[in-house]
Amino acid sequence: MKTFIRYITIVFLILITAAGLVILFQSPLKNSGQIGLSELADKINAGEVKEIAVKGDELDIVLIDDKMLVSQKESGVSAFESLLNLGADPKKLSGANIKIEDAESGAALIFAALIPVVLPIIFILLIFWLMFNQAQKGSMQAFSFGKSKARLANLDGSKKKITFRDVAGLIEAKEEISEVVEFLRDPKKFHLLGARIPRGILLVGSPGTGKTLLAKAVANEANVPFYFVSGSEFVEMFVGVGANRVRDMFELAKKTAPAIVFVDEIDAVGRHRGAGLGGGHDEREQTLNQILVEMDGFDTNDAVIVMAATNRPDILDPALLRPGRFDRRIILDEPSLKDREEILKIHALDKPLAKTVNLKIVAERTPGLSGADLANLLNEAAILAARNNQKEIAQNNLFEAIEKVILGPERRSHVFSKKEKEITAYHEAGHALVASSLPYCDPIHKVSIVSRGRAGGYTLKLPSEDKHLRSRMEFESELAVLLSGYAAEKMIFKDTTTGASNDLRVASDLARKMVTEYGMSDSIGPVAFGEKEEMVFLGKDFGSTKNYSETIAFQIDTEIKKLISKGLNSAKKVLSQKINTLHKIAKELISKETLEQKEFYALVRG
């Protein structure tokens, strides 16, 4: 629509220009005053006429005062004779300086006459031509509909190249993938020993762990053409388009081999076949089949390596993962403490940090955060520093950014009533006191009743080291901490509120997993219950089936209730024994709203 309006505007401007030319083409005398021949004879007799130019039957008159007039004579009669017949003085007529000039050309006259007719016709023809041209472009786009949407990465020196040095951590992943780089640089080294480089490499990891970043580093390290495309760009509503795009992409890569093809979020097109609602011949399956053929067809000698990234390897088609296709899977875990520190250092290179900033402490406070989260953390810290008109990023900016990334922004406009503030203070004081009193709990870093995100208050607990395994005792202590806010409300106010709803939900889910998944129930034993139905066309975990009897279901519910009751009793016991400390912490929270680690532990120790 916008294009059509633009064309109409262009045509309108053309017409305006043509009309202007017509006006300019005409003599300026055309717009002068018109007089009759008798009046002209009178002016000649009065000596007012300076010059008369005869152009056919038209007379262009210039008066003594340089005023211009126009008159018209009879056809076939000279102007001199006509004026004499109307009483003009012969002497004064001779002195009027009569000139005979050529009349306007026939072409000009025809042009002036036809322009009002021709211009509308030209206008209509231009409209139709523009419409036809637009339709032709659309048809050409239709013919190119099946062309690959893969983009070639910029490998020249115009932009900063990402190399392995820019990828912090991921030591094992970089070692695995460096073999690909070495093969692309020196393939003869491997061919002499009969080795075959992996046809495809699948990068598996949670969102933000650096899958795409690692692929970019490989492209620059190998210094070969690097084609990247998203898995969703293969899927269209028309059958056969995706498969055609796959063929076109691989043909392009083969022409520039050795090359790397990177498919991001391959799970969009690589899901299990045969599970679709429309049978086994839908567009997505045809696209996947074409990928399988291209990766391991008859022509497998091309130096084209396929890399793909996904955070859902469980839903990929088994044929895609077999040797000869994606025969190497590289797992990208969440960064460790050391990795987090290195990631923070890389993202802090272009940011002015204060000399007092200790990134190791920041890394210690950010367990479970991905590389993307850490980059966002530093960016949020920079924004906070700019908001405070600081020239450098301070340590407190980083600490505040951690809370913002983990919990959400502060909501100081969310004002509690006096009663709600008191309830929230005792609720958070209960969490913090029980967490600091029970074994296997993470240290308390901060307690606050300032709203963040959807939470009315929060107790920030962070592990002192990275954990990969959790024990039953740790889970039981965690249940007590989760239920301690509920217990504190009931103990102090003899009532409960909706503030504990999320704690109860998390505690119930944890207790159920302890019984049905982790085998942490003495009465039921080490048995996993529940089978998930994986309807891959609707997503994972859509449904589940009960692979146990009603008797076992009753036992599971009983065990869950026992674990919840045990955790609640543990919380109540701690709060009853340390009721005075609970009151002190709650009063300080009401007064200050926020307690840092040192302030909190000073109150606990008395």
N, C-alpha and C positions, 0 to 999 in steps of 0.2 A: 504493500500500500504506500509506504513511504517513497519507494522508487518511482511508482506511478505518479505521485504528486510532484516529485522532482522533475519528471519528464514533462508534465503539463506546464510547469513553471518555465522550463526552457523554451517550449513552443510559444508560450505567451510572450516571452521576451523577444523571440524572433519576429513575431507578428508586429510588436510595438516598433521594432527596428525598421521593418519594411514600411510601415505607415509613415515613419519619420522620413524615410528616403523619398517617398512619394511627395511629401510636403516640400522637401528640399528641392526635388526635381522641378516642381512648378516654379514659375517666375515670381519673385516677390511682388511684382506689379499686379498679380492676380488678386491680391488682397487690398489693392488701392481703391480710391473712390471711382464710381461709375457715373459718367455723364453722357448726355446725348450730343449728337453732331451740331444741332442748333445752338446749344449752350457753348459748345466748343468754338463755333463761329463768333459768338458774342465775345468770348475771352480773347480770341485772336484780334478782333477789332479794338478791344480795350488794351491791347499790348501786353497781356498777362502771360502769353505763351512763349516759352523759351525754346522748346524743341518738341517735334512730333516724330515718333518712330513708327513706321508702317510695317506691320507683320501680318501679311495676308489681309484679312478683313478686320484685324484688330489694330487699334491705335493706342500706343503708349505715350502719354503726354507728360512733359516736364514743364512746370510753371516757372515764372521768374523767381519765386520764393522757394524753389526746389521741391515743391509739393508735386506728387505723382498722381496722375489720373489715368483712367482707362475709358476708351470709347469704342464703338463698333460702327463700321461703314457698311454700305450696301455691297453685295457681291457683284462683281463685273463692272463696277464703277470706281474710277480712281478717287483717292481721298481728296485730291486737289479740286477735282470737278464737283464732288459732292459738297465740299465746303463753299465753293463759289456759288452753287445753286442755292445755298442756305443763307447767302448774303454776306459772306466773308469778304473783307477788303482785299483786292488782289495784291496791292503793295505790301500790306501787313502780313498777308498769307505767304508771300515770297520771303519775307523777313523772318518767318517762324521756324526756319531751319528744318524742313521736312526731309527725313531719311527713310529710304526704302531698305528694309532688312528682310532676311530669309525667315520664312515662317517656321514654326516648330516642326520637326521631322515627324513623319508619319509614325515611326516607331515609338516616339515619345508620346504622341497622342494616343496610340493604341495602348501603350503601357498605362497611361493615366486612366484610360477608360476601363481597362480590364482588371486593374488591381483590386477594386472592390469585389469583383466576382471570383478572381483567382485565389485571393488570400484565404477565404473560408475553405475552399477545396484543398489548398495546401495544408491547412490546419488539420482537417479530417484525415488526410493521407498520412501526415506525420504521426497522429495518434495511433492509427492502425499499424504503422511500421514499428513504432516503439513497442506496442503490445505483442506483435509477432516476434520481435527481437527478444523480448523478455521470455516468451514461451519457448523460444529456441534454446535460450540459456537454461531454462528449466529441464528441457529434454536432455541437454548435454549433461546436466547434473544427474539426471536419472541414469544415464549410461555410465557415469562414474560412481554410482551409488555403492557398488561393490568394491571400490578401491580401498586399499588399506589406509587406516588412519594412524599408522605408526609414524612417529616423529623421530627425526635424526637428531641426536644430542649434539650440541655445539662443542666440538672438540678443538677449536682453534684457541688462540690466546686472548680472545676478547673478554672472556669472563674467567673468574677464579675457578680453577680446576679443583675438584674434590678428589683427594687421593686417600690411601690407607692411613696416612698421618692425621687426616681430619676425622677419622672414625676411631673414637676412643673405646677401649675395651674390646670385646668380641675377638679375643686373641685366637681361640680355636677356629672360629668362623673365618677369620682372615687367612689363617694357615690353609684351611681347606680350599678356599676360593682362590688363593694365590697360585695354585696348581693350574687353574684355568688360564690365568694371566701368563704364566710361563709357557703353557702350550701354545697360546696364540703368538707369543714372541718367537718361540723356537720349537715348532712341531716336529722337526726331524729327530730331535732328542728322544721323543717318545716313540716315534714310528720305528726307529732302529731296534728298539727293545720289544716291539710288537704290542705296545701299550695303546689303549684307546681311551681318549679323554672322555669323560662323561658327557653324554649327549645333552642332558638337561640337568639343571641345578635348581632345586626348590628351596627357597628361603622361608623358613617357618618361624613365626614369633608373634607375640602380642603386638597390638597397634602401638607404634611409636618406638619400637626397639631398634630401628635402623635398617630395615630391609631395603628400602628404596635407596637410602644413603649408601649402603654397601654396594649396591648394583652400580650406582654412579661412579663410585671409586674404582670398581673393576673396569668400567669403560675407559676411564682416563689412564689407569695404570697400563692397560693393554694397548691403548692408543689405536683402537680399531673402531669402525663405525658401530654405533650403539643405537639401536632402534627401540623405542619404548612406547608401550601402548597399554591401556587399561583393559581388563577383561570385559568390562561392560560395553566397550566400544565394538565388540564383535556381534553383540546380540541386537537384532532388529526385528521388527514385526513381520518383515517379508522373509519367507523361507528361502534359503540359499545365499543370502547376502553375507552372513557371517562366515560361511565356508569360503566364499569368494574372496573375502577380505583376508582370510588366513593364507590362502594360496598367493595372493598378491604380495603380502608381507614377506613370505618366505622367498618368493622369486626375487624381490628387491634385495633381501639380505644375501642371497646366493650371488647376485651380480657384484656385490661389494665385498664378498668373503675374502679373508676371515672377518666375521662380524658377530655381534651379540644381539640377540633379540630378548628384550625384557618385557614380560607380561605381568603387570601389577594387578593384584586382587584376582588371581586366576580362578578362584572359587566361583566367580560370577558365571563362568562358562564351563568349568571343569567338574561340575557336580555329578553324582552318580547318574548313569543312564537308566532308562526304563522306569523311572518313577514319576514321570510327568503326567499331568491330567489328560493330555491330548494324545496319549499313545507314545510309541517309540520313535516317531519320525518328525519331531518338532524341530524348530530352528536351532535351539541350543544344542541338541544332540548332534545334528549335522555339523555344526561348528566344531564341537568337540571331536567328532570322528575325523574331521579334516586336520585338526591339530595332531592327532595320533598318527595319521598317515604321514604328515610332513616331518614329524620328529623321528619316525622309525619306519620309513617306507623302503622302496627298492634303492633309492639314491641316498645313501647315508654317508657319503664321503665328503660332502661339503663341509667346509670349516665354519659352520654356523652353530653357535652354542645358544641354547635357549635357557634363559633364567626366568624364574617366576617367583612371586611372593604371595603369601597367604597367611592369614591367621586362623584359618579353618581347614587344616589338613585332613580332619576326620571325615569331611563330606566329599572329598575328591574321589573321582572314579579310580578304581584299582588299576585299570589299564593305563592310566596316566602315570602311575607311580612305579610301574615295573621297570626292571633293567632295560636299557636301550632308549628310554624316554627320560623321565626324571629319576635317574638312577642314583642321584646323590641328594640327600636332604640335609640341610644345614640348619641347626636349631639356634635361634637367637634368644637367649634367656634375658630376664630382667637384669640390669646392670648390678654388679656387686658394689660393695663400699668403695673399693679402689677404683672401679670403673666409673662410678658416679662422680668421684672427685676429678678424674681425668676429663669426663664429659663437661663438667662445670668449668674447668680451666679452658677448654676449647671455646665454649660459648662466651666466656668472659674476656676473650682476647680483644674484642672491639668495644669493650665497655670499661669506663674508668672506675676501678674498684679502689676503695679506701685502703690504706696500708694495714689497717686493723682487721680487715676481712680475712676470715679463716674458712676457706672452702671445704676443708676436711670436716669441720663441725656441721656445715650445711649438708655435706654428703651423709653424715651420721644421722641427721634428722629427716632424711628423705628415703627411707627404705621402701621398696616397691614401686618407686617412680621410674618411668621409662626415660629414655634419652629425650624424647619430645617433651615430656613433662618438665625435665630439668631445663631445657631451652626456654620453655614458657615461664618457668620460675624466674630465671635471670631477667627475662624481658619484663615481667611484672615488677621485679625489684627496681629496674631502671625507671619504669613508669612512676612508681611510688616516690623515688628520689627526685624525679623531675617535678612531681606534684608539690613537693616540699621545697622546691627551688634549691636543691642541693647540686653541687658540681661533681660529686662522687657518690657511688653506691656504697652505703654503710652496711654493717653487719645486721643492724635491726631491720633494714629494708629487706634483706634476704630472709630473715626469720618471719617477718610479716607476710612476705610473698609465699613462703612455705604453707602457712595457714590458709592463705587465699586459694592456692592451688588445690590443697587437700580438702578443705572444708567449704570454700566459697568466700565471697566478699563479706565484710562486716555490714550488718544492718542496724546501725545506731538509731535509725528512724523508728525501728520496731521497739516501742517503749512499753515496758512491763508496768502493770500496776504494782503497788506496794506488796500485795499478797502474792502475785505471780512471781515477783522478783525474789521473794523469800523462799517460795517453793522451789524455784529453779536453783537457787543457791544451795539449799539442802540436797537437792537431787544430784548436782554436780559434786558437791562435797562428799556425798556417799560414794560415788564412783571413784573419786580420787583416793579417799581414805582406805577403802577396801583394796584397791589396786596396790597401794603402798604397803599394805599389811600382809597380803598373801604371797606365798612363794610362786615362782614361775610367771610373775607378771612383769610387764615391761615398765621401765621407769616413767614417772610423771614428768612432763616438760612444762605443762601449762594447764591451768584451770581457769575457765572464764564463763561468765553468764551473759556476755555480749553475743547477740545472735549472729550466726554465720550461716549462709545458705538457708536451709530449712530447719536448722537446729536452733533451739532457744538458747542453749549453752553447750559447752563442750569441755571434755577432758582429753588433753592431747597426750597420748602414750606412744612412745617410740622405742623400738627395740635397740639395745646397745650393740647388736651384731646381726648380720644377715642369718635368717633361719630358713632351712629347707625342709625340716621335719618338725612336726609338732607332736607332743606326747599327750597321753590321756590326762595327766596331772595339769598340764598347761591348759587344756580345754576346760577342765573342771574349775580352775581358777578364773578363766575367762568368763564362764557362766556366772560365777559369783559376782564378778565385776559388772557384768551386764545387768544383773538383777539388783544391784546395790542401790541404784537410784530409786527404783520402785520400793525397795525395802525402807530406805530413808524417808520417803514421803509418807509411807504408812506408819512408820514408827513415830514421827514427829507430829504429823497432822491428823493421824487416825483416818486417813482417807488417801485415795490415789487419784491421779490425773491422767490425761491423755499424753502427757509428756514422756511417758515410758513406753509408748506404743512401738516405736522403732526398736528399742532395747529388747522388748519381749519377742518381736518378730525375729530378730537376729539370734537371740538365745534359743528359740524354738527350732530354727533351721539348723543351728549348730548341734543341738542335742539329737535331732533326727539323723544327721549325718554321722554322728558318733555311733549310733545304734545300727543304722542300715548300710553304711558305707565303710566305716573305719573298724568295725568289729570290736568296739570298746564297751560291750555289754557283757557282764559276767553270766547272766542267766541265758541269754540267747547265743552267745559265743561268736567266734570269728566267721560270720556269714554275711555276705552282701545280699541285700534284698532290693527288688525292683528292677525291671528291665525297661529301658527306654526305647520307644518306637521312633525310629529316625525317618521321618517323612521329609526327605531331602528337598522336595520341591516346595515345601512350605517352611523349611528351616529346621534346625536341630532342636531336639527336646520338645517337639510339639506334643507328644503324648507319651504315656508310659503304661506299662501293663504290670499287674500284680502277679508275681510268680510265687506267691505264698498264700497260705490259707487264712481264714478269718481268725483262727486261734493264734497264729503267729502275728497277725495284725494287732490283735488285742495285747499280746506280749510286747510288741514294739511300742505301742502307745503307753503301756505301763512303764517300760524302761525310760521312755522320754520324760514321763512325769516324775519318775524317781530322780533323774539327773537334774531336772529343773528344781525340784524340791530341795535336793542336796545343795545346789548352788545358792538358792534363796536362804536356806538355813545358815550356810557359811557366811553370807553377807550380813544377816541379822546378828550373828554371833560377834563378828568384828565390830559392828556399829554399836552393839550393846556394851561391849567392853571399852570402847573408845568414844562414848557419847559426848564427853566434854571436848575432846578434840574435834568431833563433828561440829559442835556448836561454834567453836573458835574459827574453824575454816569457813563455815557458812556466814558468820558475822563479817569476816574479812572480805568475803566475796561480795556481800551486800554493800560494804563500804567502798571497796576498791574496784569491783567488778572483774578484775583479772589478777591472778596470782602466778608469778613466774616460778620456776623450779626451786630456786633458793628460798623464796618466801614460803612456798608450800611446805617444804621439808623442815623448815625452821618451826612452823606451827605443829607439825607431826611429832617432832622430837621434843617439843615443849619448852 
